[in-house]
Amino acid sequence: MSRTKVLLTGAAGQIGQVLTRALIEKYGKDQVVATDISSDPGFNCHFEKLDVLDKDGMKTALSNHKINHFYHLAAILSATGEKNPSLAWDINMKGLLNALEVAVELKTERVFFPSSIAVFGEGVDKDRTGQNAVLIPRSVYGISKAAGENWCNYYFEKYGLDVRSLRYPGVIGYQTMPGGGTTDYAVDIFYAAVKEGHYECFLEAGARLPMIYMDDSIRATIELMEAPSDRIKVRTSYNLQGMSFTPEEIYQEIKKYRPDFTIEYAPDYRQKIADSWPGSLDDSDAQKDWGWKRAYDISKLTKEMYLAIQEKLKK
């Protein structure tokens, strides 16, 4: 039996649901504890309701279950966060600080914190944005993630807490519905193609952004957490690149499976957020330090997404 005992916050979220099930498959259902403020989405493991602002409740959960790998996923994403910035800051920042403080108190072996391309902003090179590029984010989500990266580094430097992080690009998967991010169009467009044959896109046709297929993002997360501590050289957050494309490019790929599919562009407030983000990331540090390598390009992603959603909607 694996000695790894895992707890996740935000397990009912877009990435959380898929990651939880992957961890159950890897370690066994008795080794995984899923928590969220919402209801159990049907995990085959122990589930508890947990508000990440409840530090005592978080400490009790980690202590009772003797957790050594703590995945702190709970957050309010970019587009949703702009509708209520103070709430997004509270959940994203206070939730993280509670997680870090509890992990230090309980001597938790490893902690994972998901960051995002939202940390980038003004003055950043758009093409192959570097690991140590300037961070001047334009959204409250990005501000909270940039601050979070520095808190993670601080807790590593001051307390020796083995906290690890990835800057996720837009994550694309069929397993769960998106949770209020600016890159969500890249999931929505597939559902629209299968169901209606038409999509109204909230970004411009040429808005190039870094993306990653869900399977690659989950594999990268687990590989990072499984890597020996001496391989982890970046204690803020690693750049992670899957592929980059525009709404028009993914639209043209989908048309290979539905030739009558049409699209209309109606950019809204999310376009300004997208304008501040890179078009691609340089993830050579992740490749060098712990062996990251993507498996999906835009063609392979499109085929799997379209066929999986087509099958999903038949049920």
C-alpha positions as CSV (number, residue, x, y, z in Angstrom):
1,M,0.0,0.0,0.0
2,S,1.2,3.5,-0.8
3,R,2.4,5.6,2.1
4,T,1.3,8.7,0.2
5,K,-1.9,10.1,1.8
6,V,-3.4,13.0,-0.2
7,L,-5.9,15.7,0.6
8,L,-7.2,18.2,-2.0
9,T,-9.1,21.4,-1.4
10,G,-11.3,22.6,-4.3
11,A,-11.7,19.0,-5.4
12,A,-15.1,19.7,-7.1
13,G,-13.5,22.3,-9.5
14,Q,-12.6,21.9,-13.1
15,I,-9.1,20.5,-12.5
16,G,-9.9,19.2,-9.1
17,Q,-12.4,16.6,-10.2
18,V,-10.0,15.1,-12.8
19,L,-7.0,15.3,-10.5
20,T,-8.8,13.7,-7.6
21,R,-9.8,10.7,-9.8
22,A,-6.3,10.4,-11.1
23,L,-4.9,10.4,-7.6
24,I,-7.4,7.7,-6.6
25,E,-6.3,5.6,-9.5
26,K,-2.6,6.1,-8.6
27,Y,-2.7,5.7,-4.8
28,G,-6.0,4.0,-4.0
29,K,-9.3,5.4,-2.8
30,D,-8.4,4.9,0.9
31,Q,-5.3,7.2,0.4
32,V,-7.2,10.2,-1.0
33,V,-9.4,12.8,0.8
34,A,-11.3,15.2,-1.3
35,T,-12.7,18.4,0.1
36,D,-14.7,21.3,-1.3
37,I,-17.2,23.9,-0.1
38,S,-19.7,22.4,-2.5
39,S,-21.2,18.9,-2.5
40,D,-19.4,15.6,-3.3
41,P,-19.6,15.2,-7.2
42,G,-19.4,11.5,-6.8
43,F,-15.8,10.6,-5.8
44,N,-15.0,7.0,-4.9
45,C,-13.0,8.2,-1.9
46,H,-13.6,10.0,1.4
47,F,-15.2,13.4,1.0
48,E,-15.6,16.3,3.5
49,K,-17.0,19.7,3.1
50,L,-14.4,22.3,3.9
51,D,-14.2,26.1,3.6
52,V,-10.6,27.1,3.0
53,L,-11.2,30.2,5.1
54,D,-11.7,27.8,8.1
55,K,-8.1,27.3,9.2
56,D,-9.1,25.1,12.2
57,G,-11.2,22.9,10.0
58,M,-8.4,22.6,7.5
59,K,-5.9,21.7,10.3
60,T,-8.3,19.1,11.7
61,A,-8.8,17.5,8.3
62,L,-5.1,17.2,7.5
63,S,-4.3,16.0,11.0
64,N,-7.0,13.4,11.3
65,H,-6.2,11.8,8.0
66,K,-2.4,12.0,8.5
67,I,-1.9,13.8,5.2
68,N,1.6,14.1,3.7
69,H,0.7,15.4,0.2
70,F,-1.6,18.5,0.3
71,Y,-3.0,19.8,-3.0
72,H,-4.5,23.3,-2.3
73,L,-6.6,23.9,-5.5
74,A,-9.4,26.1,-4.1
75,A,-9.6,29.5,-5.9
76,I,-11.9,31.9,-7.7
77,L,-10.8,32.2,-11.3
78,S,-10.0,35.2,-13.5
79,A,-13.3,36.1,-15.2
80,T,-15.4,35.3,-12.1
81,G,-12.9,37.2,-9.9
82,E,-13.4,40.4,-11.7
83,K,-17.1,40.4,-10.7
84,N,-16.2,40.4,-7.0
85,P,-12.5,41.3,-6.5
86,S,-12.6,41.4,-2.7
87,L,-14.1,37.9,-2.4
88,A,-11.6,36.6,-5.0
89,W,-8.8,38.0,-2.9
90,D,-10.1,36.6,0.3
91,I,-10.6,33.1,-1.0
92,N,-7.4,33.0,-3.1
93,M,-5.0,34.7,-0.6
94,K,-6.3,33.8,2.8
95,G,-7.1,30.3,1.7
96,L,-3.5,29.9,0.6
97,L,-2.0,31.4,3.8
98,N,-4.2,29.1,5.9
99,A,-2.9,26.1,3.8
100,L,0.8,27.1,4.2
101,E,0.5,27.8,7.9
102,V,-1.3,24.6,8.6
103,A,1.3,22.6,6.5
104,V,4.1,24.1,8.5
105,E,2.4,23.4,11.9
106,L,1.7,19.8,10.9
107,K,5.1,19.3,9.1
108,T,3.3,18.2,5.9
109,E,5.7,16.6,3.6
110,R,4.7,18.3,0.3
111,V,2.2,21.0,-0.8
112,F,1.0,21.9,-4.3
113,F,-0.2,25.4,-5.2
114,P,-1.7,26.0,-8.7
115,S,-0.6,29.2,-10.3
116,S,-1.5,30.5,-13.7
117,I,-0.5,32.5,-16.8
118,A,-2.6,35.2,-15.2
119,V,0.4,36.3,-13.2
120,F,1.9,37.9,-16.3
121,G,0.9,41.3,-17.6
122,E,2.4,44.7,-18.6
123,G,5.9,44.5,-20.1
124,V,6.0,40.8,-20.6
125,D,7.4,39.3,-23.8
126,K,4.5,37.6,-25.5
127,D,6.5,34.9,-27.3
128,R,8.1,32.2,-25.2
129,T,7.7,34.2,-22.0
130,G,10.6,33.4,-19.6
131,Q,10.5,31.7,-16.3
132,N,11.7,34.9,-14.5
133,A,9.6,37.4,-16.6
134,V,8.2,40.4,-14.9
135,L,4.9,39.9,-13.1
136,I,2.5,42.8,-13.4
137,P,-1.0,41.2,-13.6
138,R,-4.1,43.0,-14.6
139,S,-6.7,40.8,-12.9
140,V,-7.4,40.2,-9.2
141,Y,-6.9,36.5,-9.9
142,G,-3.5,37.2,-11.4
143,I,-2.5,39.5,-8.5
144,S,-3.5,36.8,-6.0
145,K,-1.5,34.1,-7.9
146,A,1.6,36.3,-8.2
147,A,1.4,37.1,-4.5
148,G,0.8,33.4,-3.8
149,E,3.9,32.3,-5.7
150,N,6.0,34.6,-3.6
151,W,4.4,33.3,-0.4
152,C,5.2,29.8,-1.5
153,N,8.8,30.8,-2.0
154,Y,8.9,32.6,1.4
155,Y,7.6,29.5,3.2
156,F,10.2,27.4,1.5
157,E,13.0,29.7,2.3
158,K,11.9,30.5,5.9
159,Y,10.4,27.2,7.1
160,G,11.7,24.7,4.6
161,L,8.2,23.8,3.5
162,D,8.4,21.7,0.3
163,V,5.8,23.6,-1.7
164,R,5.6,23.2,-5.5
165,S,3.7,25.0,-8.1
166,L,2.8,25.2,-11.8
167,R,1.8,28.1,-13.9
168,Y,-1.1,26.5,-15.7
169,P,-2.0,27.7,-19.2
170,G,-5.7,27.4,-20.2
171,V,-6.7,23.9,-19.3
172,I,-8.9,22.1,-21.9
173,G,-10.8,19.0,-20.9
174,Y,-14.2,17.3,-21.6
175,Q,-14.5,15.7,-18.1
176,T,-15.8,18.8,-16.3
177,M,-17.4,22.2,-17.2
178,P,-15.1,25.3,-17.0
179,G,-15.1,27.3,-13.8
180,G,-15.1,31.0,-14.9
181,G,-11.7,31.5,-16.6
182,T,-10.7,33.7,-19.5
183,T,-9.5,30.6,-21.5
184,D,-12.8,28.8,-21.0
185,Y,-13.8,29.5,-24.6
186,A,-11.5,26.7,-25.6
187,V,-13.8,24.2,-23.8
188,D,-17.1,26.0,-24.5
189,I,-16.4,26.0,-28.3
190,F,-16.4,22.2,-28.4
191,Y,-19.8,21.9,-26.7
192,A,-21.2,24.5,-29.0
193,A,-19.9,22.7,-32.0
194,V,-21.4,19.4,-31.0
195,K,-24.8,20.8,-29.7
196,E,-25.6,23.9,-31.8
197,G,-23.2,24.0,-34.7
198,H,-22.5,27.7,-33.9
199,Y,-20.4,29.5,-31.3
200,E,-20.2,33.2,-30.2
201,C,-16.7,33.7,-28.9
202,F,-16.0,36.3,-26.2
203,L,-12.4,36.7,-27.5
204,E,-11.1,38.1,-30.8
205,A,-10.3,35.7,-33.6
206,G,-6.5,36.3,-33.2
207,A,-6.2,36.1,-29.4
208,R,-3.3,33.6,-29.1
209,L,-3.0,32.1,-25.7
210,P,-1.1,29.1,-24.2
211,M,-3.2,26.1,-23.6
212,I,-2.8,22.5,-22.3
213,Y,-4.9,19.4,-22.6
214,M,-6.3,18.2,-19.3
215,D,-4.5,14.9,-19.4
216,D,-1.1,16.7,-19.8
217,S,-1.9,19.1,-17.0
218,I,-2.8,16.3,-14.6
219,R,0.2,14.3,-15.5
220,A,2.5,17.3,-15.1
221,T,1.0,18.0,-11.6
222,I,1.5,14.5,-10.3
223,E,5.0,14.2,-11.9
224,L,6.0,17.5,-10.2
225,M,4.7,16.2,-6.8
226,E,6.4,12.9,-7.3
227,A,9.8,14.3,-8.2
228,P,12.6,14.1,-5.7
229,S,13.0,17.4,-3.7
230,D,16.5,18.1,-5.0
231,R,15.1,18.2,-8.5
232,I,12.8,21.1,-7.7
233,K,14.8,24.3,-8.4
234,V,12.0,26.8,-8.8
235,R,10.1,27.6,-5.6
236,T,7.8,30.3,-7.0
237,S,6.1,28.4,-9.9
238,Y,7.2,26.6,-13.0
239,N,6.1,27.7,-16.5
240,L,4.1,25.0,-18.2
241,Q,3.6,25.0,-21.9
242,G,1.3,22.6,-23.8
243,M,0.5,24.4,-27.1
244,S,-0.6,27.8,-28.3
245,F,-3.5,28.7,-30.6
246,T,-6.1,31.4,-31.4
247,P,-9.9,31.0,-31.4
248,E,-9.8,31.0,-35.2
249,E,-7.2,28.2,-35.3
250,I,-9.1,25.9,-33.0
251,Y,-12.3,26.7,-34.9
252,Q,-10.7,25.6,-38.2
253,E,-9.5,22.4,-36.5
254,I,-13.1,21.6,-35.2
255,K,-14.5,22.2,-38.7
256,K,-12.6,19.1,-39.8
257,Y,-15.1,17.1,-37.7
258,R,-18.1,19.4,-38.3
259,P,-17.8,21.2,-41.6
260,D,-21.0,23.3,-41.1
261,F,-19.7,24.7,-37.8
262,T,-19.9,28.5,-37.7
263,I,-18.4,31.1,-35.4
264,E,-19.1,34.8,-34.5
265,Y,-16.7,37.0,-32.6
266,A,-18.1,39.3,-29.9
267,P,-15.2,40.3,-27.6
268,D,-16.1,41.4,-24.1
269,Y,-14.2,42.4,-20.9
270,R,-12.3,39.1,-21.0
271,Q,-10.4,40.3,-24.1
272,K,-8.6,42.9,-22.0
273,I,-7.5,40.1,-19.6
274,A,-6.3,38.0,-22.5
275,D,-4.4,40.9,-24.1
276,S,-2.2,41.1,-21.0
277,W,-1.2,37.4,-21.1
278,P,1.6,35.7,-23.1
279,G,1.1,33.9,-26.4
280,S,3.4,31.1,-25.3
281,L,5.7,30.1,-22.4
282,D,9.2,29.0,-22.2
283,D,9.0,25.9,-20.0
284,S,12.6,24.7,-20.4
285,D,13.2,24.8,-16.6
286,A,10.4,22.3,-16.1
287,Q,11.8,20.1,-18.8
288,K,15.3,20.3,-17.4
289,D,14.5,20.0,-13.7
290,W,11.9,17.2,-13.5
291,G,11.5,15.9,-17.1
292,W,8.3,17.6,-18.2
293,K,7.3,16.8,-21.8
294,R,3.9,17.4,-23.4
295,A,2.0,14.7,-25.2
296,Y,-0.7,16.6,-27.0
297,D,-0.7,19.1,-29.9
298,I,-3.7,21.0,-31.3
299,S,-4.7,18.2,-33.7
300,K,-4.6,15.4,-31.1
301,L,-6.4,17.6,-28.6
302,T,-9.2,18.5,-31.1
303,K,-9.8,14.9,-32.1
304,E,-10.1,13.6,-28.5
305,M,-12.2,16.6,-27.3
306,Y,-14.7,16.5,-30.1
307,L,-15.2,12.7,-30.1
308,A,-15.4,12.6,-26.2
309,I,-17.9,15.4,-26.0
310,Q,-20.0,13.9,-28.8
311,E,-20.1,10.6,-26.9
312,K,-20.8,12.4,-23.6
313,L,-23.8,14.3,-25.0
314,K,-25.3,11.1,-26.3
315,K,-25.8,9.7,-22.8
